[in-house]
Amino acid sequence: EEEAATAAVEILEAAYDRIGDELRTFPAETITVVLYTQQQFRDVTRTPGWSGGLFDGRIRMPIRGGLADRREFERVLTHEYVHALVHSVAAGGVPAWLNEGLAAALETGGPDRARRDIRRGPLVPLRDLTRSFASLPATAVPSAYAGSALAALDVLERAGAPRLAGLLADLGSGADFDRAFLSWVQVPFAEFEREWLEAVREARR
């Protein structure tokens, strides 16, 4: 799949520049991408049917019908790139809502997609999204990603890119989440979540 491989490199180079400028953070090491057929991807990763990609130290992506839908290919690949970037700053300790939220917010068309999908399915509080979304009911997945994206955008707006990087670094070193969040975002997480919940409920009306 030489065409797909070439497209992946082009997309990742663009993501490196755009997201690096937004977050002022760049990956410390080379990122490897493995492309699969749809069936190979499911056999290798054992991910839920709604998953379009995976980062587990490498970006793993299925090629759906070649590059017939390049925009979707770009969206998912950019999403997984953000996971790789977060991992380079904090290999662990980042709650799923923040990790997935940053990826969903910074993927191609992320904010618009979040505002649209926040109305799809039940609303899941951030405190219930600390672990992998793979355990969520399929009906809750779109709103979980959307709500997390809106929360991550809020963190980025409140704290700015340097403080967000500091928060991720502290979490990666094992810091207590509530203390680190208060220190870097300068608002208690409980208050942040309450304000987020009010805003999301308003957006769902």
Secondary structure, DSSP 4 states (H G I P E B T S, - for coil): -HHHHHHHHHHHHHHHHHHHHHHS---SSPPPEEEE-HHHHHHHH---TT---EESSSEEEE-SSTTTTHHHHHHHHHHHHHHHHHHHH-SS---HHHHHHHHHHHSTTHHHHHHHHTTSS----GGG-SS-GGGS-GGGHHHHHHHHHHHHHHHHHHHHHHHHHHHHHHHHTT--HHHHHHHHHSS-HHHHHHHHHHHHHHHT-
